[in-house]
Amino acid sequence: MTTRRQLLTAIGMMGGTAALYQAMTTMGHASETQYKGAPDLSGARSGASVLVLGSGLAGMLAAYELSKAGYKVRILEYQNRAGGRNWSLYGGDTYTELGGATQKVGFAQGHYLNPGPWRIPHHHRTLLHYCKAFGVALEPFIQFNHSGYVHNADAFGGKPVRYREAAADFEGNVAELLGKAIDQKALDAQLTSEDKDKLKEALRGWGMLDQDMKYKANLFSAEHRGYDRPPGGGVDGAPIASQPFPFRDVVSSQIWKNMAFFMNHEMQTTMFQPVGGMGMIGKAFARQVQTMITFNAKVTKIHQDKAGVTVTYADTASGSVTEATSDYCVCAIPLGVLNQIENNLAPAKKSAIAAVPYSNSVKIGLQMARRFWETDDYIYGGHSFTSQDIALISYPNYHLFEDGPGVLLGAFASGAGAYRLAGMTPEQRIEAALAQGSVFHPGTYRKEFQTGASVAWSRVPWTMGCCARWNEETRKTHYQELVKVDDRVVLAGEHASYVGCWMEGALLSSLDAISRLHKRALEA
Ligand SMILES: Cc1cc2nc3c(=O)[nH]c(=O)nc-3n(C[C@H](O)[C@H](O)[C@H](O)COP(=O)(O)OP(=O)(O)OC[C@H]3O[C@@H](n4cnc5c(N)ncnc54)[C@H](O)[C@@H]3O)c2cc1C
């Protein structure tokens, strides 16, 4: 039996979701990409040169399009590889984080962890365009799986339940309560009697209610939440309905957050991933600009004057310091790092660079000896969510049904949980991931574990954070200053976009930055 208080809580939650969605739309997070094709960079002055700082996707796209237009381009990159946050860790790779801890990755051949980006929405048209142009094979990323688990320490006695069960019960109960509100004439001011009839019919169909507008254990609700005994053949073929959970538990589980998450425009299906790991995109971009890149080049100073731009960089292997000069510069270095690089940019731009904090996140890959989530739990890709620090585990979308190992994402932590995990040694992080992830697969999780790797983004030397975190205030005060062409220098990267923390944002920012820099060059 549902109470009035439960009704109010549920409606409040629905309101909260709507408000959140509206806020996200205002911030631009839920809108379509603005991609309109490659920019027109015709008329470049012969011999005009551009230094691009950083070979993430933003830097490499700038270099690719500018050199196609006739500019003489050179890229300076701190690491010994291109791609930046677009990166996959494979068996044999070594990674050293800030603080000095080094991990040697031990994943089996063909398996990997994507420490950064891992999914591509179908409407990120810039990225999809260049993936096709540069020959990156894409496959579906299984984003939404009704069979994944949801776990909240405050609900269902701390036991995980299937997403489908909790989501069906949330919708069923909300439908029943709304039906009651209609019958009690609470909505008479808003609805005509014809509206009320139509809405009741909709609620019955959407919420799987019976003829009396009740959400109950029966074969109708079982069509959404699943069965105690599924339909079969022969003598025992008749299905047996399952029992809905108490609504109090359903609300406490915060399943609505997961439901709202899947409704977020950026998170909607269809999503994609490159075959062989996200790093394939960085590699494909790098093939287009490889002759332009100087690796192991740590930019330490950016200076511009009437004559041009001078960039000082140190060779990370030898320590030797060199100066490179050009007419123009596209700086695609993340803001936290750029803020520490000596420069003579305009004071307002410097303030903007310093004003934007970065989020943190931690990802942990765990290789399991067998794909028990498939064989034992019938989970093929998708996520299981938890209120613990690891936030979720995500099941691999490749090598489905194979015998042998699989690498699952054992954590995608953010906020306080990410800082707690980042404060641990890599070994302690794996231990925490195993302890917390065991809630979903008790008995098998630890037993099948073979090897793991983790990346805490606050400890990544070349970003010192996950992504730029703008808010309404910083957008208002600093965004236009940040993106403005400052004489000969323009900034590009996900931080210079309204599609923050998406590769699409890095690419859109890059195309916009070089279009304006080109215009500036033509006017010179
Ligand atoms: C955990 C996580 C999850 C994400 N998930 C997704 C996702 O699912 N889908 C998606 O589309 N996006 C996702 N993103 C966001 C995406 O990774 C970024 O938006 C994008 O890769 C940023 O590209 P960029 O070119 O702006 O910066 P970067 O890729 O960071 O490139 C910057 C480059 O500058 C170099 N550099 C730094 N300092 C110096 C220096 N001093 N001198 C020279 N070079 C320097 C760096 O080495 C790097 O190569 C995620 C990011 C993270 C961290």
The ligand as a Tripos MOL2 file, in Angstrom:
@<TRIPOS>MOLECULE
LIG
   53    58     1     0     0
SMALL
NO_CHARGES

@<TRIPOS>ATOM
      1 C1         37.3850    9.5140  -17.3900 C.3       1 LIG1
      2 C2         36.9720   10.1730  -18.6710 C.ar      1 LIG1
      3 C3         35.8780    9.6940  -19.3660 C.ar      1 LIG1
      4 C4         35.4910   10.2760  -20.5660 C.ar      1 LIG1
      5 N1         34.4670    9.7180  -21.2730 N.ar      1 LIG1
      6 C5         34.2050   10.1740  -22.5260 C.ar      1 LIG1
      7 C6         33.3520    9.4410  -23.3980 C.ar      1 LIG1
      8 O1         32.8310    8.3860  -23.0430 O.2       1 LIG1
      9 N2         33.1320    9.9510  -24.6400 N.ar      1 LIG1
     10 C7         33.7130   11.1060  -25.0880 C.ar      1 LIG1
     11 O2         33.4610   11.5080  -26.2230 O.2       1 LIG1
     12 N3         34.5450   11.8030  -24.2750 N.ar      1 LIG1
     13 C8         34.8330   11.3540  -23.0250 C.ar      1 LIG1
     14 N4         35.7520   12.0000  -22.2510 N.ar      1 LIG1
     15 C9         36.2630   13.3140  -22.6750 C.3       1 LIG1
     16 C10        37.3460   13.2450  -23.7600 C.3       1 LIG1
     17 O3         38.3520   12.3680  -23.3800 O.3       1 LIG1
     18 C11        37.9170   14.6390  -23.9440 C.3       1 LIG1
     19 O4         36.8970   15.5830  -24.1380 O.3       1 LIG1
     20 C12        38.8710   14.7320  -25.1390 C.3       1 LIG1
     21 O5         39.6290   13.5660  -25.3310 O.3       1 LIG1
     22 C13        39.7700   15.9500  -24.9110 C.3       1 LIG1
     23 O6         40.6000   16.1530  -26.0120 O.3       1 LIG1
     24 P1         41.5590   17.4310  -26.0250 P.3       1 LIG1
     25 O7         42.2860   17.3960  -27.3120 O.co2     1 LIG1
     26 O8         40.7970   18.6380  -25.6730 O.co2     1 LIG1
     27 O9         42.5700   17.2080  -24.7900 O.3       1 LIG1
     28 P2         43.5930   16.0470  -24.4820 P.3       1 LIG1
     29 O10        43.1830   14.7770  -25.0900 O.co2     1 LIG1
     30 O11        43.8250   16.0580  -23.0180 O.co2     1 LIG1
     31 O12        44.9450   16.5020  -25.2220 O.3       1 LIG1
     32 C14        45.8470   17.3870  -24.6450 C.3       1 LIG1
     33 C15        47.2490   17.0230  -25.0860 C.3       1 LIG1
     34 O13        48.1510   18.0110  -24.5860 O.3       1 LIG1
     35 C16        49.3390   17.3510  -24.1910 C.3       1 LIG1
     36 N5         50.0710   18.1950  -23.2370 N.ar      1 LIG1
     37 C17        49.7870   18.4490  -21.9380 C.ar      1 LIG1
     38 N6         50.7200   19.2530  -21.4000 N.ar      1 LIG1
     39 C18        51.6080   19.5340  -22.3830 C.ar      1 LIG1
     40 C19        52.7970   20.3220  -22.4390 C.ar      1 LIG1
     41 N7         53.2640   20.9870  -21.3800 N.pl3     1 LIG1
     42 N8         53.4680   20.3670  -23.6140 N.ar      1 LIG1
     43 C20        53.0310   19.6960  -24.7090 C.ar      1 LIG1
     44 N9         51.9160   18.9430  -24.7050 N.ar      1 LIG1
     45 C21        51.2010   18.8730  -23.5540 C.ar      1 LIG1
     46 C22        48.8250   16.0750  -23.5650 C.3       1 LIG1
     47 O14        49.8370   15.1000  -23.4450 O.3       1 LIG1
     48 C23        47.7200   15.6880  -24.5390 C.3       1 LIG1
     49 O15        48.2090   14.8680  -25.5760 O.3       1 LIG1
     50 C24        36.1810   11.4170  -21.0570 C.ar      1 LIG1
     51 C25        37.2980   11.8970  -20.3640 C.ar      1 LIG1
     52 C26        37.7070   11.2730  -19.1990 C.ar      1 LIG1
     53 C27        38.9460   11.7620  -18.5000 C.3       1 LIG1
@<TRIPOS>BOND
     1     1     2 1
     2     2     3 ar
     3     2    52 ar
     4     3     4 ar
     5     4     5 ar
     6     4    50 ar
     7     5     6 ar
     8     6     7 ar
     9     6    13 1
    10     7     8 2
    11     7     9 ar
    12     9    10 ar
    13    10    11 2
    14    10    12 ar
    15    12    13 ar
    16    13    14 ar
    17    14    15 1
    18    14    50 ar
    19    15    16 1
    20    16    17 1
    21    16    18 1
    22    18    19 1
    23    18    20 1
    24    20    21 1
    25    20    22 1
    26    22    23 1
    27    23    24 1
    28    24    25 2
    29    24    26 1
    30    24    27 1
    31    27    28 1
    32    28    29 2
    33    28    30 1
    34    28    31 1
    35    31    32 1
    36    32    33 1
    37    33    34 1
    38    33    48 1
    39    34    35 1
    40    35    36 1
    41    35    46 1
    42    36    37 ar
    43    36    45 ar
    44    37    38 ar
    45    38    39 ar
    46    39    40 ar
    47    39    45 ar
    48    40    41 1
    49    40    42 ar
    50    42    43 ar
    51    43    44 ar
    52    44    45 ar
    53    46    47 1
    54    46    48 1
    55    48    49 1
    56    50    51 ar
    57    51    52 ar
    58    52    53 1
@<TRIPOS>SUBSTRUCTURE
     1 LIG1         1 GROUP 0 **** ****
